[in-house]
């Protein structure tokens, strides 16, 4: 599971298309005026049988993705805000065209936030069909992907860490500005890896010629390099390990 350690920041409004069916319950868990006092957990189901690509775009919040043999995309958005009224400012928009399903968090921000009042956030937990192209992005939040057979995985965040775990070899790209990147591969994976960090360590473990280097740019072949993994961070560590 991903952590919720990244600080929420006020983000501009994003205009998005689509609608979603939401079933949820709201509850209060108050502390101080600077905390998220209102919270709603919802459950949504989308038809994913024809989707070969799934795109998830968040703003403030973590994204967790798992895949399994299924025909639908199961989503549990968890909204948090300073009040129940502000929960209504956060919605999950759906857009489906051709073979792509796009789910995007929309924050209807008024541009004014009370002193010590945090920005609304939505954490997303998704279960998706196997064998699709997965793309996920966030501004303030961690991204955690565990897949048994995605065609490729592309994830990016500005303030947050990235974790990707593969049961089968796949193309992976992971980019963050402030956060760590951790990628776990099958022990038999044969990958072409390209890593870069300006303020952190790059570590490769669980393969022949393991190594750890600081503030480095690394290009290396593992076996025949049949799949490519690219990871970049400005401030954080990068690790790749075999063992799945």
Beta strands, then each sheet from edge to edge (+ up, - down):
strand 1: 23-28
strand 2: 38-47
strand 3: 53-57
strand 4: 63-68
strand 5: 72-81
strand 6: 90-97
strand 7: 100-107
strand 8: 121-129
strand 9: 133-140
strand 10: 143-147
strand 11: 152-159
strand 12: 162-166
strand 13: 171-178
strand 14: 181-185
strand 15: 191-199
strand 16: 201-205
strand 17: 211-214
strand 18: 217-221
strand 19: 227-235
strand 20: 238-242
sheet 1: 1+ 2- 5+ 8- 4- 10- 12- 14- 20- 16- 17+
sheet 2: 6+ 7- 3- 9- 11- 13- 19- 15- 18+
end
